[in-house]
Amino acid sequence: MKTAVISATGLWTPPESISNEELVASYNAWADNWNIAYATDIADGAVEPKTHSSVEFIEKASGIKSRHVMDKEGVLDPGVMAPRIPERSNEQISVMAEMAVHAARQALERAGRKPEDVDAVICAASNMQRAYPAMAVEIQAALGCSGFAFDMNVACSSATFGIQTAADFIRSGSAKSVLMVNPEICSGHLNFTDRDSHFIFGDVATAVLVEEESIAPAGYWKILGTKLKTEFSNNIRNNFGFLNRAAPEGVGSPDKLFVQEGRKVFREVVPMVATMIGEHLGELGMSGTDLRRMWLHQANANMNRLISSKVLGREATEDESPTVLDTYANTSSAGSIIAFHKHSDDFKAGEKGLICSFGAGYSAGTVLVEKTA
């Protein structure tokens, strides 16, 4: 069996960023307008008034301080409360493909690769811009890669599921070089009028080049093992889909955007992921003390703190479990890859780390890696 490695990663960040202060001001203005519009119903007790959000609430609940977005103006407009991203003609590259291409080119450049060296492209993300043709095929064409390409969606775990899929192609000999990309426009499915979640998501694109060890550049990351897990849950859900038009009475309902039972997710996902990490380490004859660093899914600082403490048996330092959540917010599948991309250059040969994702499904993925000389 061939050995799969990570040769390089890439990151593209939208230029616009929204601070908590800006987001709170926008939400509170919308809430005030809503309360005025429904003043009679509120007075009659038919509906509850909207309460204000606050910077303190957001940071305590999540650890998020700001987020990058594709469109700042629409999100902050109390009369819109959503990004505004104009449709492009079929002759133009789509927005998600363009984002992915930026990240992919950086990964290829860092690995010293040309697009034609790539045998397969996987676009793994929580949402796709369209049903077909596949985003991955468009990205493949825009880059000039050969071989084949396809989309996959496992919500926030799409990247780790994508890495295992790419690694399996390498291990089986089906490909020597696989580009896995994660374009995430999470602002597109976030309900900015929901006080409990309006602050959660941001936009970004990441890329991971997975290759056969024999062709990898110096300093690659050997993939020691991958593990995937799913357990069905309705606690994180989005009911937007092609069948919505068949039930027009539900079009525009809150469930056609991101919804979650946050407390239930916290209680159920933390032990599931911590146990999974422990089991994976054990299968490879390792323990938490063998890990130099954990690049965890960037959804909630409190969740990461508890998961890492369960794995290590103590509180993790910022160096052992770095955070990008504060400036990127939750970027779904891309979060753990951003953390890996930005906080891995200081590794020495032989040091080991863990890339881990978890989210809707429930789904979770672990990728154990070792730095080489």
N, C-alpha and C positions, 0 to 999 in steps of 0.2 A: 504493500500500500504506500502511495506517495505521501509525503509530509506537506501539510499546508501551513503557510505562514502569512503574516500581515507585512507587506512590503512598505506601505505608506498610507497615510490618511490625508484628507483634504477638508477644508472648512470654508464656507462662504457665508458671510453675515450681512443681512440687509443694512443699509446705511442709517435708516431711521430708528430711533429708540424712544420709548415712552417710560418716563419715571413713574413711580407710585403716586407722587404728588399730582402729576398731570392726569393720571388715570382716575384717581379719586375725585378730582375736581370735575371731570367730565361725568362720572357716574352720579355724583351728588346733584349736579345740575339736571341730569335726566330724571333722577328720582323726584326732585322738587317739581319739575314740570308734570310728571306722572301724577303726583299727589294733587296738584291743582286740577288736572283734567278729570280726576276721579274723586273730587272732593265730596260730592253728594253721596256716592257709594260708600266712601270712607266714613262719613258722618252717620250713615244708616247702619254701619257695621257689616255691610255686604262684602267689603274687601278690606284687607289690612294695608295701612300706608307703607310705602317704601321707606326703609331706614337708610341713613347715610353709611357709606363705607369710610374707612380711614387707613392712613398709612400704617399706623400701629397695628391694626387688625391684620392687614395683609402680611406684614413682616413676621408677626408672631405666628400666624397660621401656616406660613409657607417658607419664609426665608427669602422670598423674592423682593428685589428692590427696583428692578427695571426689566424691560424686555425689548428686543428688536422686532420690528414689524415691517411688512411690505408696504403698508399704507397707514401713516400716522393720522392724517387729517380726518379720514372717515371714522376711525375708531374714537377719536376725541370729540367729534361733533355730536352734541346731545340729541340732535335731530336725526342722526344716522346710526351711530353706535355699532359700526361694522366697517371693515376695510372696503375700499372701493378700488377694484383692480379690473380695468377695462378688458373686455374680450379681445382676443387677437384673431386675425384672419387665419384660415387654415394654412396659408402659405408662410406664416411667421412661426418661429419657434414658440412653443407654449411657455408660460411663466414658470411652471414647475420644472420643465426640462431645462430651461435656461439656468435656473438656480443650480440644478444638479450638475450641469456642464461646468459651471464655475468651480465647484468643489472637486469634481472629477479631474479637471485639468491640473489643479494644484497637487492632487495625489499622484497623478502620472508624472508630473515634473519632479516631485520629491523622490520618486522611485527611479527616475531616469528612463521612463518608458514612453513609447509613442502609442497613440490610440490603436494603431494597427496591430500592436503586440497583444491586445486584449482579445480573449476568446469569447467572453460572455459578459453581459451587463444585467444586473439585477437592480430594479428600482423598488426599494422596500420602504414603505411609508404608511402613515396612519390614514391618509386619504389620497385618492388619485383625482386628478383634475377632470378626467373623463373616463368613460368605460372602455373605449377603444378608439383608435389603435393604442397599444400599450405605451405608457410613458417611457418605459425602458427602451423600446424600439426607436422611439424618437430621439432619445438621448444617444443611443448607439449610432444612429445616422448622423446626428449633429457632431459627434466626436470623430466619426470615421472608423469605428471599431468593426471588426469582423465577427463571425460566429453567430450567436443567438442572444436574445434578450427577452426578459419578461418581468411583469410586475408581481409584487406580493405584498400582502397587508396582514400584519399581526399587531396592529395598533402600536403601542409604545415599545413593544418588543420586536418590531420589524427589523431593526438593525442586527440584533444578535441572531435572530432566525435567519436573516440574510447571510451573516457571516458563516453560520453552520452550513447553509445550503451551498455557498461558494466553496467552503472547505471540503464538502462532500464531493463536489465536482473535481476538485484537485485530487483528493484521495483516491477516487475511482479512475482517474486518468481521462475523464471527459473534457477537461480543460487544464491549461497551465497557468492562465492569468484571468482572474474574474474581478470585474469592477462592480462594487456594491454601493449604491448611492441612496441617500435619504433626504429628499427635498420635503420640507415640512412647512406648510402655510397654516399653522394651527390657529391663527387669528380668524381664519375663514370659517371655522366651525365652533368658535367660542361665543357664548351668549354674553355680550358685554353689558346686558341689563340684569344679570343675575349677580347679586351682591356676593354670594358664596363662592363664585368661580370666575368673576370678571377679570381677575388679575393673573390667572394661572399660566396662560400660554404665550409663547413667542414664536417667531418665524426664523428659519435657518436652513442650510443645506450642508450635509456632510458626505464624505466618500471614503471608502475603505478598499484598498487594492489587496486582494487575497491571491497568493501565487504558490506555485510549486517551489519547494525549498531550493532545488538545484539551480533555479534561474533568479532567485531573489538577490537584491542588492545587499551590500554590507550593512549590518546593524538592523536586520529584520527582526520581527517578533515571531518566534515559533509558537504555533497554536498547540498547546499541550492537551487540550480537550475542550469539547463543547457539550452543553446539556440544555435541553429545552423542556418546558412544562406548560400545560394548559389545564385550567379548571373553569368550567362555565360559571359565569356570574353576570347578573343584570346590574350590578352596582356601579358600573361605568358603561354608558351606552350612548349611541347616537343612531336614531332611526331614519336618518336621511337616506334615500335610495330611489332607484328607478321605479319602484312600485308606488311611490307617493302619489303620482298622477292618477293612479287607479283608485285612490281614496282621497279626493280633493278636500274633503272636510277636515283632514289633518294637516294639510299644507300650511307651513308657517308656524306650527305648534312648537313649544319649547323643546319637545323631545326630538325635533329634527336638527337640533344642535347638541353640543356636548352636555351631558347631565351625569351627575355622580352622587352617590351616597358616601361622602368623604370619610365620615367616622367609621363606617362599615369597611370601607376599602383599607383604611389604616389598620384596623384590628385583624383583618383577614390576610392581607398581603404581606405585612411585615413578618409574621412567623413562617408563612409559606416560603418566602424568598430566603430568609435566614437558614431554614432547614435545607432548602435546595442547595445553597452554597456549601453548607457543611457536608452534605452527601456527596456533592461533586468533588470537593477537596479530598474526602475520604476515599473515593473511587480511584483517585490518582496518587494515593499514599501521602497526601499533604494535609496540613492543618492551617488555620488562620495565621499562625506565626510565620508561615512560609511566604506570606504575601507582603511584598514591599508597598503595594498600593492597591486600592479598590476604586475603580471608575464606575460608580453606581449611576443608575438612572436618575436624572435630575428632575424630580417631580415635587419633592417636599423635603426640606432640610431635616425635619423631625423624623421622618421615616428613615432617611439615610443614616441619621445618628443612631437610631435604635437598631437597624439592621447591622451596621458595622460593629456596634458594641456586642451584639450576639455572636458575630463571627469571630471577633478578636478576644472576647471575654473581658473587655474593658472599653472605655471610651476611646474612639479613634481620634487621632490628631488630624488637623487640616491637611497635613502632608500625606497621611495614610488614606484619607478619603476626601479628596479635593472637591470644591464646590464651584460650579459655573452658573448654578441656578440663580444666584443673586443678580447677575447682569443679563442672562439669557432667558430666565424663567423656564417653564417646562416646554421643551421643544420635542416632545414625544420621542420617537425612535432615535432622534439625533443626540439626545442629551448625554448619554454615556460616551458616545463617540466624540463629542466636543470635549468632555473632560479628559478623555484619553489623548486626543490631539494636542491639547494645550498643556497637559501635565504628565508628559512621559519622556521628554528629552533628557532628563537628569538620570535616567536608569543606567545602570552598569550591566555588563554582560553577566548573565546568570541570575539576575534578579527577576522575580516573578510578580505578576499582577493579575487582577480580575476585572474584566468588563462585564457588567451585569445590567440587565434591563428588566422591567416589570410594569404591568399595566392592564388595560382592558382585556377582557377574555374570560377569566384572568389569564394572562400569559407571562412567562418569565424565561429568560435565557441567560446562561453564564458562558463566558469564554475565558479560559485560563491561558495566559501567554507568558513567555520567557524571552527576555531580551538577549540578543546574541551580539558577538563582537563585530 
